[in-house]
């Protein structure tokens, strides 16, 4: 692929999603357009129920748009996508499999070359500090380690695009910071395009090259801010950076102003 | 604690140092030993209770609180089992055979039905009411009909065992297959998994804990099915021995047959338990209880 095709990883145009049930019609997303360039890290923040997760699921092909179009790596999205890694809010591990086998599920389902997958799994286990726990079952791991396993699984097949739906939402603050720093490193080292949905404004700014702020239901894009911080980010440094303060304040105001209405 | 960030993160499990789990062999052996101890720990209370019932039986019959033709002494029953050993073993074998075949068939058919119901809405609507209807027919009451249709051989006993054991397998199988986490299914589609892969690697293992609970109920019911089948028309099997002993007012033989039936039920239940322990060692119901809980 050449030219503009490779430059745009995710292209969402005029996306509207309505959920129809017997009792009510809900508009989850209303006329959302978003273009994500390859290698970008886009954080999506917004109040609960604003359709952030729905947006990711539409990109993954798990939810059909009511209108509008979505394309991934230049191809229109019509069904479940394979060129992605997906990390869920809960780790969603198979509780009967150990760490390594949970990660390798990705390879089994895709029919990847076994030797290559095994090597890649070992790399990722090393990279995320899971070494020594290859055989541990999910219930033997803390929430933070479970999310690390889920992250390894999502990265095993080296997807060009990684979609993350509040993967660190259930973790304590310290573990979360640690994983944020790791994710920043993984993103820099792999060049993966990442879309991250989060509730945490700090996390959104710390990780993103851009932060997309959404309005409450029906979800619309309120504002996109580019985060002009260096790609390599250190937690202590970024937190005290005045630009970080300005950005988080601005986002908080945006979200606050809609909530007071 | 330890130096790596990762191990700070792991929760120390029961009384062990947090750290890499030992490789399969030694750990598995320790597990077996621990499991045996836990088994003993679980068994001593029921064993004492059973012992008490036995003593009461002994005393009550020795002192003739109850007439001997109604309740024989333990010794009479024991002597009877020894005297009729080969014949009783043969009849036990027949009943065991009917029960096992019935149970296996019920498991296979039940699971297949559960898969159809869990995967297809049409099948759900068409089959579930029929399965339920079949369940509310008192199956013991159709035993005579089965004998009329299939004769005095093994077939009606096996069919009755299947009919009785089928329902718990279907219900638990459907519940298990439906309990799959929605996120796991979504994950599976982002991996491009086929339906068969999703079933084999996610839905089926996930359903096993439910399914095994149903299998345990089913196996004890299968014994009932086989024995009832023998009541109605048979020339062999423990149910036949029971009827024979009843006709002759031979209470010692009657008790002997009862005891053997119960042993078959317990034996099969234990087999299913062991199968469960091997199949789903990871499940919460199978995890070892931490010895620290009493502190």
Interface residues (C-beta under 8 A of the other chain):
Chain A: X57 X60 X61 X62 X80 X81 X82 X84 X85 X86 X88 X89 X90 X92 X94 X95 X96 X105 X106 X108 X109 X110 X129 X130 X131 X132 X133 X134 X135 X136 X137 X139 X140 X141 X142 X144 X145 X148 X175 X178
Chain B: X4 X5 X6 X7 X9 X10 X11 X13 X19 X20 X21 X23 X24 X181 X183 X184 X186 X187 X188 X189 X190 X191 X192 X193 X197 X201 X202 X205 X206 X280 X282 X283 X284 X287
